[in-house]
Amino acid sequence: MNSAETVHYKVAEAARLAGVSASTLRLWESQGLVVPGRSDTGHRQYSADDVARLKRIAWFRAERGLNPAAIREALEAEDGQSEAHHGPATEGDAPPGVGRKFRTLRHAAGKTLEQVAGDIGIATSVLSTFERTSQGVTFRVMHDLAAYYGTTVSKLSGEDEAERRSVVRAGEWKFWPETSPGVVVQVLADGRNMMDCHRFVLSPGACSDGAYRHEGEEFIHVLSGHVEIVLDGDEFHDLGPGDSLYFDSRRRHSWRNRHDGETVLIWINTPPTF
């Protein structure tokens, strides 16, 4: 759906529609039951899906007397049933359910939401929403979560499970899950390869939200726009169209689109360790 057509409700409006108080909405957010979006100025914005979820939470609490943990489990069960009835993704869609894959890894590790969120350094509500919707975490957090479970974002995105194509035509790219606002990652060479080859499309202000590192080496080439790459916290590289950068992935690296328009990069990792 076009973002311009999406209806958003403020806290008071969402609370009225759900039949609860605004303070109750904030309590449910702190408990990880619902996480609304944010406007450019930081104000909470509830979508129609959020309001529907709020009504379910209110029903579970009033009619069944469930506590927050039990409500969360009931909602997750409903989400699983809903996802089971969805049709297969169309060509070019992001792989579905990457958040659910992370949740499966957490369950296999015998960890609670609170434990993992605490170890990663994020709010429990953020992790809960990500596992449920595959949305709401930054690029760096998704990397840190994958590393926490001993895997990579590429594997969880299904990149190495895809049928290997020798030629990928323009516009026929597969996509990584778009979890971080303004960051689109297009797969230029799918299948189990020795290199992760991606095309990054960054909206103005899009960033990694902090530094991360992993094994391997990587190469960046700027097609358009400008991106700032920071290595080890004190080595700054402002790259423009035609510029390239090669570095050891074990160096802590972060990035940001400081251009007032879209920035497009070719980004290669070898071996596939992101």
Order of alpha helices (4+ residues) and beta strands (2+ residues): alpha-alpha-beta-beta-alpha-alpha-alpha-alpha-alpha-alpha-alpha-beta-beta-beta-beta-beta-beta-beta-beta-beta
